[in-house]
């Protein structure tokens, strides 16, 4: 797709508004997506066109270097040979080394502070909670209450009253403080039957095929599945999109983390309070993220959940990648080791809870 005109590809005028570009992008995506018969190359070009023209800074650069050159050539009567399309960070020659294969991350469980506090065999609890069928429940309670006057009419009523009260108090205590000791409800059993023992849904790298996504998928499957309630998703779209806008997500309890996998140059990465990314003390221009938009979109979609975002960074060539402590920034770059430690601890607040409603909502966003 070298030399493609992004405006022509989207079918919009060069002075089109962001709304017009977004509308054209959505319409074309429905027919150009690989899942509906389109090609991966064409789809990638469409996505590049949208991401370039919807970003004012990148659009100005594109207009200045490509479109203006074409117009000048046309006015002068010369033949214009368009330059190759602007490279994204993953395609820049100073970025990823095609011959470099990063090591698969293997954090040591001894360095993960939450590892031993979680029982991987703990029984999963499902929320929102559901009750037992009304008729059998009322029948059991009614029969137990009928035993009370019988106990009071006997000559040894104090003993029988104690024997009646003890199981009553135990039952109330279990319902109040240890509901996980109760047998599964029919709703819980139906949910388990529908999804079985699966903890991973979707496939990593379905669109871009980035190596980093596969590395993160292995990391999630090997470490975060220690949390009995963790459910892992790959390739999620935003609520108004048909693309895999989010590389990965992990739902556990009432918390959801959205994850992007990045293969960037070796160096030390940090992000400031404004969301600006820095590498080795300089503003990083070799890549970008829309994870903050993803977090905002999913917070609107799931207002009852605590939603966070994390970028997992891998080196794109020989050298080390390091990051600052996550701190209070909304989207933090992390090494695989710090991701497992920090995000695992955050999710381990409710290690054995699955929110059925949130699960179905996130599952419906899987692109493939």
C-alpha positions as CSV (number, residue, x, y, z in Angstrom):
1,X,0.0,0.0,0.0
2,X,3.0,2.3,-0.5
3,X,2.0,5.8,-1.5
4,X,-1.6,5.5,-0.5
5,X,-3.5,8.7,-0.1
6,X,-5.2,8.5,3.3
7,X,-8.0,10.9,2.3
8,X,-8.7,9.0,-0.8
9,X,-8.7,5.7,1.1
10,X,-11.2,7.0,3.6
11,X,-13.2,8.7,0.9
12,X,-13.2,12.1,2.6
13,X,-12.1,15.6,1.5
14,X,-8.8,17.0,2.8
15,X,-10.7,19.5,4.9
16,X,-12.9,16.8,6.5
17,X,-13.7,17.1,10.2
18,X,-12.7,14.6,12.8
19,X,-16.3,13.5,13.0
20,X,-16.5,12.9,9.2
21,X,-13.2,10.9,9.3
22,X,-14.5,8.8,12.2
23,X,-17.8,8.1,10.5
24,X,-16.0,7.1,7.2
25,X,-13.6,4.9,9.2
26,X,-16.5,3.0,10.9
27,X,-18.4,2.5,7.7
28,X,-15.4,1.1,5.8
29,X,-14.2,-1.1,8.7
30,X,-17.4,-3.1,8.6
31,X,-16.6,-4.3,5.1
32,X,-12.8,-4.2,5.1
33,X,-12.2,-6.1,8.4
34,X,-10.5,-9.5,7.8
35,X,-13.3,-11.3,9.7
36,X,-15.8,-10.2,7.0
37,X,-13.6,-10.9,3.9
38,X,-11.2,-8.0,3.8
39,X,-7.4,-8.4,3.7
40,X,-5.1,-7.8,6.6
41,X,-2.9,-5.4,4.6
42,X,-5.9,-3.2,3.5
43,X,-7.3,-3.3,6.9
44,X,-4.0,-2.1,8.4
45,X,-3.8,0.7,5.9
46,X,-7.3,1.8,6.8
47,X,-6.4,1.8,10.5
48,X,-3.2,3.7,9.8
49,X,-5.2,6.3,7.8
50,X,-7.7,6.8,10.6
51,X,-5.1,7.0,13.4
52,X,-3.1,9.5,11.3
53,X,-5.9,11.8,10.3
54,X,-7.7,11.7,13.6
55,X,-4.6,13.0,15.4
56,X,-4.2,16.7,14.7
57,X,-0.4,16.6,15.1
58,X,0.1,13.6,12.9
59,X,-2.4,14.9,10.4
60,X,-0.6,18.2,10.1
61,X,2.7,16.4,9.5
62,X,1.1,14.1,6.9
63,X,-0.5,17.1,5.1
64,X,2.7,19.0,5.2
65,X,5.0,16.3,3.9
66,X,2.7,14.3,1.5
67,X,-0.5,16.1,0.4
68,X,1.1,19.5,0.0
69,X,3.9,18.0,-2.1
70,X,1.3,16.4,-4.4
71,X,-0.6,19.6,-4.8
72,X,2.6,21.6,-5.6
73,X,3.6,19.0,-8.2
74,X,0.2,19.2,-9.8
75,X,0.4,23.0,-10.0
76,X,3.9,22.9,-11.6
77,X,2.9,20.2,-14.1
78,X,5.6,17.8,-12.9
79,X,5.0,14.1,-12.1
80,X,4.5,13.5,-8.4
81,X,5.8,10.2,-7.1
82,X,4.3,9.8,-3.6
83,X,6.6,8.9,-0.8
84,X,5.9,5.7,1.1
85,X,3.1,6.1,3.7
86,X,4.2,7.5,7.1
87,X,5.6,4.7,9.2
88,X,4.0,3.9,12.5
89,X,6.2,3.3,15.5
90,X,6.3,-0.4,14.9
91,X,7.5,0.0,11.4
92,X,10.2,2.7,11.9
93,X,13.7,1.5,10.9
94,X,15.2,2.6,14.2
95,X,12.6,0.6,16.2
96,X,12.0,-3.1,15.9
97,X,14.9,-5.4,14.7
98,X,13.2,-8.1,12.6
99,X,16.0,-10.5,13.6
100,X,15.7,-9.9,17.3
101,X,13.7,-12.3,19.4
102,X,13.0,-11.1,22.9
103,X,13.2,-13.6,25.8
104,X,9.9,-14.9,27.1
105,X,9.5,-13.2,30.6
106,X,9.7,-15.5,33.5
107,X,9.2,-13.6,36.8
108,X,10.3,-15.5,39.9
109,X,7.3,-16.3,42.1
110,X,9.5,-15.7,45.1
111,X,9.6,-12.0,44.1
112,X,5.8,-11.7,43.7
113,X,4.5,-10.6,47.1
114,X,0.9,-11.7,46.5
115,X,1.8,-15.1,45.1
116,X,1.6,-17.1,48.4
117,X,-1.4,-15.2,49.7
118,X,-3.6,-16.6,47.0
119,X,-5.0,-20.1,47.1
120,X,-5.3,-21.2,43.4
121,X,-7.7,-23.9,44.4
122,X,-10.2,-21.6,46.2
123,X,-13.8,-22.0,45.2
124,X,-14.9,-19.3,42.8
125,X,-17.8,-17.2,43.9
126,X,-20.2,-15.6,41.4
127,X,-21.8,-12.2,41.7
128,X,-24.3,-10.7,41.5
129,X,-25.5,-13.4,44.0
130,X,-28.5,-15.4,43.1
131,X,-30.9,-17.2,45.5
132,X,-32.1,-20.7,45.6
133,X,-35.5,-21.7,44.1
134,X,-38.2,-20.1,46.2
135,X,-40.5,-23.1,46.8
136,X,-37.8,-25.6,48.2
137,X,-36.3,-22.8,50.3
138,X,-39.6,-21.8,51.8
139,X,-40.4,-25.4,52.4
140,X,-37.2,-26.1,54.3
141,X,-37.5,-22.9,56.4
142,X,-41.2,-23.6,57.1
143,X,-40.5,-27.1,58.3
144,X,-37.7,-26.0,60.5
145,X,-40.0,-23.3,62.1
146,X,-42.7,-25.9,62.8
147,X,-40.3,-27.8,65.0
148,X,-40.0,-24.9,67.4
149,X,-43.5,-25.2,69.0
150,X,-43.0,-29.0,69.2
151,X,-39.8,-28.4,71.1
152,X,-41.4,-25.9,73.5
153,X,-44.3,-28.4,74.3
154,X,-42.0,-31.1,75.6
155,X,-40.8,-31.5,79.1
156,X,-37.2,-31.1,78.0
157,X,-37.9,-28.0,76.0
158,X,-34.7,-26.1,77.1
159,X,-32.5,-28.8,75.7
160,X,-34.5,-29.1,72.5
161,X,-34.6,-25.3,72.1
162,X,-30.8,-25.2,72.3
163,X,-30.6,-28.0,69.7
164,X,-33.0,-26.1,67.5
165,X,-31.1,-22.8,67.9
166,X,-27.6,-24.1,67.2
167,X,-28.1,-25.2,63.6
168,X,-30.2,-22.0,63.1
169,X,-27.3,-19.8,64.2
170,X,-24.8,-21.8,62.2
171,X,-27.0,-21.4,59.1
172,X,-27.4,-17.7,59.5
173,X,-23.6,-17.3,60.1
174,X,-22.8,-19.2,56.9
175,X,-25.2,-17.1,54.9
176,X,-23.8,-13.9,56.4
177,X,-20.1,-14.5,56.7
178,X,-19.2,-17.5,54.6
179,X,-21.5,-17.8,51.6
180,X,-18.8,-19.7,49.7
181,X,-19.6,-22.7,51.9
182,X,-23.1,-23.0,50.5
183,X,-23.7,-25.3,47.5
184,X,-23.8,-23.6,44.1
185,X,-27.2,-22.2,43.0
186,X,-28.8,-23.3,39.7
187,X,-27.8,-20.0,38.1
188,X,-24.1,-20.6,39.1
189,X,-24.2,-24.2,37.8
190,X,-25.7,-23.0,34.5
191,X,-23.0,-20.3,34.1
192,X,-20.2,-22.9,34.8
193,X,-21.8,-25.3,32.3
194,X,-21.9,-22.6,29.6
195,X,-18.3,-21.5,29.9
196,X,-16.8,-24.6,31.6
197,X,-13.4,-24.2,33.2
198,X,-12.2,-21.7,30.6
199,X,-10.2,-18.7,31.9
200,X,-8.9,-17.4,28.5
201,X,-11.0,-16.0,25.7
202,X,-10.0,-14.7,22.3
203,X,-6.7,-14.9,20.5
204,X,-3.7,-12.5,20.9
205,X,-2.4,-10.6,17.9
206,X,-5.5,-11.3,15.7
207,X,-5.0,-8.1,13.7
208,X,-1.5,-6.7,14.0
209,X,0.2,-10.0,15.0
210,X,2.7,-8.2,17.2
211,X,5.2,-10.4,19.0
212,X,4.6,-8.4,22.2
213,X,1.0,-9.5,22.3
214,X,1.9,-13.1,22.3
215,X,4.5,-12.6,25.0
216,X,1.9,-10.9,27.2
217,X,-0.6,-13.6,26.5
218,X,1.8,-16.2,27.8
219,X,2.5,-14.0,30.8
220,X,-1.2,-13.7,31.7
221,X,-1.9,-17.4,31.2
222,X,1.1,-18.5,33.3
223,X,0.9,-16.0,36.2
224,X,-2.5,-14.3,36.6
225,X,-4.5,-17.5,36.3
226,X,-3.2,-18.3,39.8
227,X,-6.1,-16.0,40.8
228,X,-9.2,-18.4,40.7
229,X,-11.5,-15.6,39.6
230,X,-9.3,-14.1,36.9
231,X,-10.7,-14.2,33.4
232,X,-8.4,-13.2,30.5
233,X,-9.5,-11.7,27.2
234,X,-7.6,-10.9,24.0
235,X,-8.5,-8.5,21.2
236,X,-11.3,-6.3,22.6
237,X,-13.1,-3.4,20.8
238,X,-14.3,-0.2,22.2
239,X,-18.1,0.0,22.5
240,X,-18.5,1.9,19.2
241,X,-15.8,0.1,17.2
242,X,-15.3,-3.1,15.3
243,X,-11.5,-3.2,15.7
244,X,-9.3,-4.9,18.3
245,X,-8.6,-1.6,20.1
246,X,-7.4,-3.3,23.3
247,X,-4.8,-5.9,23.2
248,X,-5.7,-7.7,26.4
249,X,-7.9,-7.4,29.5
250,X,-8.1,-9.2,32.8
251,X,-11.3,-9.2,34.9
252,X,-11.1,-10.4,38.6
253,X,-13.7,-9.5,41.1
254,X,-14.9,-5.9,40.6
255,X,-11.7,-4.8,38.9
256,X,-10.7,-4.8,35.2
257,X,-7.3,-4.0,33.8
258,X,-6.8,-3.2,30.1
259,X,-3.4,-4.0,28.7
260,X,-1.4,-2.9,25.7
261,X,1.8,-4.8,24.6
262,X,4.5,-2.6,23.2
263,X,7.9,-3.5,21.6
264,X,9.9,-0.3,21.9
265,X,13.6,0.7,21.9
266,X,15.7,-0.2,25.0
267,X,15.8,2.5,27.6
268,X,14.1,3.8,30.7
269,X,10.5,4.8,30.3
270,X,8.3,7.1,32.5
271,X,5.1,9.0,32.1
272,X,4.3,12.3,33.7
273,X,1.0,13.6,35.2
274,X,-0.1,14.9,31.8
275,X,0.3,11.5,30.2
276,X,3.4,12.5,28.2
277,X,5.8,9.5,27.7
278,X,9.5,9.9,28.3
279,X,12.4,7.8,27.4
280,X,15.8,8.3,29.0
281,X,14.8,11.8,30.0
282,X,13.5,12.9,26.6
283,X,10.0,13.0,25.2
284,X,9.4,9.7,23.4
285,X,8.3,9.9,19.8
286,X,8.9,6.4,18.7
287,X,5.4,5.1,19.6
288,X,2.2,6.0,21.2
289,X,-0.8,4.7,23.1
290,X,-4.5,5.1,23.2
291,X,-4.9,3.2,26.4
292,X,-6.2,6.2,28.3
293,X,-9.1,6.4,25.8
294,X,-9.7,2.7,26.2
295,X,-9.9,3.0,30.0
296,X,-12.3,5.9,29.7
297,X,-14.5,4.0,27.2
298,X,-14.7,0.9,29.5
299,X,-15.4,3.0,32.6
300,X,-18.4,4.3,30.8
301,X,-19.4,0.8,29.7
302,X,-18.9,-0.7,33.1
303,X,-19.6,2.0,35.7
304,X,-19.7,-0.6,38.5
305,X,-16.1,-1.7,38.0
306,X,-12.7,-0.2,38.9
307,X,-11.0,0.0,35.5
308,X,-7.2,0.6,35.1
309,X,-4.7,0.4,32.3
310,X,-1.2,-0.8,31.9
311,X,1.4,-0.9,29.1
312,X,3.7,-3.9,29.1
313,X,7.0,-3.0,27.4
314,X,9.4,-5.3,25.7
315,X,12.7,-4.4,24.0
316,X,12.5,-4.3,20.2
317,X,16.3,-4.9,19.9
318,X,19.2,-6.0,22.1
319,X,19.2,-4.0,25.3
320,X,17.2,-3.6,28.5
321,X,13.9,-1.9,29.1
322,X,13.2,-0.4,32.6
323,X,10.3,1.7,33.9
324,X,9.4,4.0,36.8
325,X,7.2,2.9,39.6
326,X,3.6,3.0,38.4
327,X,2.5,5.7,41.0
328,X,-0.8,7.5,40.5
329,X,-0.7,7.9,36.7
330,X,-3.8,6.6,34.9
331,X,-1.8,4.6,32.3
332,X,1.6,3.3,33.5
333,X,4.4,1.7,31.4
334,X,5.6,-1.5,33.1
335,X,8.1,-4.2,32.6
336,X,6.7,-7.7,32.5
337,X,8.0,-8.3,36.0
338,X,6.5,-5.2,37.5
339,X,3.2,-5.8,35.7
340,X,2.8,-9.3,37.3
341,X,3.7,-7.9,40.7
342,X,1.7,-4.7,40.7
343,X,-1.3,-5.6,38.7
344,X,-1.5,-9.1,40.3
345,X,-1.5,-7.5,43.7
346,X,-4.3,-5.1,42.6
347,X,-6.4,-7.9,41.2
348,X,-5.8,-10.1,44.2
349,X,-8.1,-8.0,46.4
350,X,-10.9,-10.3,45.3
351,X,-9.0,-13.3,44.0
352,X,-11.9,-15.7,43.7
353,X,-14.9,-13.6,42.6
354,X,-16.3,-13.6,39.0
355,X,-18.8,-10.8,38.1
356,X,-21.1,-12.6,35.7
357,X,-22.6,-9.4,34.3
358,X,-19.2,-7.7,33.7
359,X,-17.9,-11.0,32.3
360,X,-20.6,-11.2,29.6
361,X,-20.2,-7.5,28.7
362,X,-16.4,-7.8,28.2
363,X,-16.8,-11.2,26.4
364,X,-19.1,-9.5,23.9
365,X,-16.4,-7.0,23.0
366,X,-14.0,-9.7,21.7
367,X,-13.4,-9.0,18.0
368,X,-12.6,-12.5,16.8
